Amino acid sequence: MTKITYKIVEHDGGWAYRVGDTLSETFATHDLARKAAERAASEQVVGGSDAGISYEDQQGRWHDEVSHGDDRPETEVEG
């Protein structure tokens, strides 16, 4: 099972959450950023219907896959 970690970090004069190399919008307080990260993390684990997805990898190649609605990651929030 995949594990996704949402990390609370200082960003652009405020606070944001980071997943991998991606940052959220900036929040005025650490508490607001943490609440937003917790909300995003909880939504990430909700199952759903199977869906087709397309994405571009780091080499610029496109991939088409099926995302199974019951294949959800484990999530956590740090910071």
N, C-alpha and C positions, 0 to 999 in steps of 0.2 A: 504494500500500500504506500502511496506517495504521501509525504508529509510536507505541508506548507507552513512556513513560519512568517508571521507578520511582526516586524520589529519597529518599535517606536523610536524615531530619531529626530534630532534637531534639524530643521530645514527652513531656509529662506526667512529667518527671523521668527520662526514659530516651531511647530511640531508636525510631523507627518508619520505615516507608516510606510515601511518598505517591504516589498516582497521581491526577493532576488535583486535585480538592478532597477526595479520600477518603484517610483515614489508616488504616493497619493498627493492629493491637494494639501496645502498647508493649513493647519488648524492653529488657533490662537493659543491653546493650552495643551499640555501633555494629556490631561484628562479627556479632552475632546478628541484628540488623535487616537487615544487608546479605545474609547467607546466606538469610534468609527472602525477601527481595526477589528474589534470584537464583533461588531455587526457584520463586517465583510467576511470574517472567518466563519461565523455561524451560517451565513448564506452559502458559503463554499461547500459545506457538507450536506446540504439538502439534496436528496435524490430527485430524479425527474425522469423524463422520457429520453429514450435514445435519440441522438441528434447527429447529423452530419456536420463536421467542422472542417474548415480550411485554414491553414496557417503557413506563414513564410518562415523558414529557418534562417540561421545566421549567414548562410551562404547564398541567400536569395532564392532558394528553391521552394516551390509551393507543394504542400502535402494535403491530401484529402483523407480523412479518417472518420470513423464512427465513434462517438463518445457515448458509452453506455450510461444510462441514467442512474444505475446503481453502483457505479465505479467512482466513488467519491473519496477525496483525500482526507487525511487526518490534518487538523489545523491546530496552531497554537499562536498566542500573542506574547511577545517578550518586550519588557521595558515598561 
